[in-house]
Amino acid sequence: MIPFSVLDLAPVPAGADASTALRNTLDLAQHAERWGFRRYWLAEHHNMPGIASAATAVVIGHVAAGTSTIRVGAGGVMLPNHAPLVIAEQFGTLEALFPGRIDLGLGRAPGTDALTVRALRRDLDGADNFPHDVVELLRYFQADAAEQAVRAVPGAGLNVPIWLLGSSLYSAQLAAALGLPFAFASHFAPQYLIEALEEYRTRFRPSAFLDRPYVMVAASVVAADTDGEAAHLFTSLQQSFVNLRRGRPGLLPAPVEDFGASISLAERMGLETALAQAVVGSRDTVRAGIERFIALTGADEFLATAQVFDHAARLRSFEIVAEIRASAEPGSAVPAGKHWT
């Protein structure tokens, strides 16, 4: 079976704070390393009370310092919010501190609202410069950067793998044109999943970075001992989606009973669309769901994310996912203590 990785949004549960969320993030990363996940990615979001990973490079350093073998990276940094040189220096520094363990995934969306984009002191049209900014960023990591008038120090000559992230066709096409690996955000925007992967694979041009297409697909996975328990835990994510669309983002809510009965038909339909690829249930249900998703996408790597209110339940969910992956490999067991390859 393909490698599995983790996407963590560093959720802040209701009644807790960012310190708790970041301690939980490191604890989950340490477990994920022991369980054999390949990567541990964190995502940039701003003005979101329920997400503690806004300073993504700082959190990556926190996680990398508390682990020893798992790759740690951004899934992703929202490049329109930043000068490419600053990102090159940040991730060059991370690579210098943790050689061979740092990934840099880039997103084109700002990861926030228009007012917060202005507060970040970036142009609202920054997404239009995304291809240029990606090329500029790639240049800062080149080994021959000594000939450049402006260099990333640290950064120049360091091997920081760059991924493009997307939820539509745009980044799929750009990743193909530049010969970069591509990750699709099926966990919140699955509508263009198959079309984007087809665009990427069809248009891919081999490059100095990659000789063939490489696809990672993300999906929400909530696993528990029973289907009913998992469905109950999943209501935290459902509530968060509805709150966000109502313009009231907040802390990650505790799970509730019969959440679907408390929202409108339009909101239920919106949830069904946004979370269409979510895999929720007991071990056997989740195993079948992940296998179906991998077969559907032909992915090279699977990226699991889980917004679960209770930290122990979130750990158990990822442990079940790791056990499913390990059981597909003869002789493997959890905890594995090494990467799958």
Steps between C-alpha positions, in 0.01 A plus 500: 500500500610858439657711779273681746564849641330741742356848446447679830312831529599529868135520611415704808210323676232699680613558858869478407757743356778513241757371751294186549454460125872528431586252776248262346654554157844398621356199684317385188814551290705288739238225482482530120875455480487183711206371297689538172331790322727652238428873543343736749366815335353818649288763328496881502168662596444848641225656712366151579455454877485122466833459315833561677741459205494855358877538554556183303879504479523549877271204567696287254816579698319403821395165354830425329691570822279256690534218246799339331414316177158600363497764226338824615365769275238747386177384348519776434644847509268745322756665274294811408529605866880511491803619309663192340838599646361490855358150445831384348687628806252345744504159339871521425550553873275205582692279255832614652370408846335171398682376187305273268173531691330819376228531233351821360148481360368818338143619469359775280208604724562743788355264761291777651256783430559822304540724806764268645684494167529878529623462859769265368616793283467305178327597178149358460600407143805307623360168376541629144878507559508143628685339203763774505539471878540121483774531236674769705486278809640203310788717383598591857567133576721442195860400561635771267331777695843655564461672162177667612494853634250391766554170678312303763736440792438231615324352200730514199608152395283321756268218404155612612238306298229735375144379442207683349168463679162552343125455507438581132669466162729805527772364728476157337590657166780710650648201687497305175669781308775539761546126559415520871309255724132584550269460800122536467281628785219246483433553872307822434461546122464166320297623202795520257697209644500262202520772236794668675694175531439423134619849401813463709593156370421580137691829491793401722847593372799323655733741677812516713267451798293203384513260208137386515175626653462455874158551659401521864130519585358628828182383670342536840511170688327443832542147629373350826406163643148521355332677210270680743785635713686623191189671364455675835862623499458619141233751603774731632631548146147533362421774751822682411413499130153637562628766740759611246242531225278699733788742545555399862822298517587396853668238714454135407161403649435196713311223316120504524216259438288522184677807362335464158159574647614842625608647165323598181465286189739731315759459776463123495552500124805722541648258752433203273684676218798631698551178697411256224835321526509478880554151638320445831441180694643194667823332393334290228294793371803727487716234337245458221462877463873566474547215254214636287647851509848382401356290216289795382794741488794273422689707758868452576449608863204546735473802733261451791360784708264492798332783689406305814406684820648259755876457465498137615231421243703675230805295591294183485361598160847540351618182673223304328603654166860397567390148590306476174811603306727264693266205456536538124873433526601145602711504814413861591351605831412820685699663646738458204772746599600570140366649179307304245661527159 
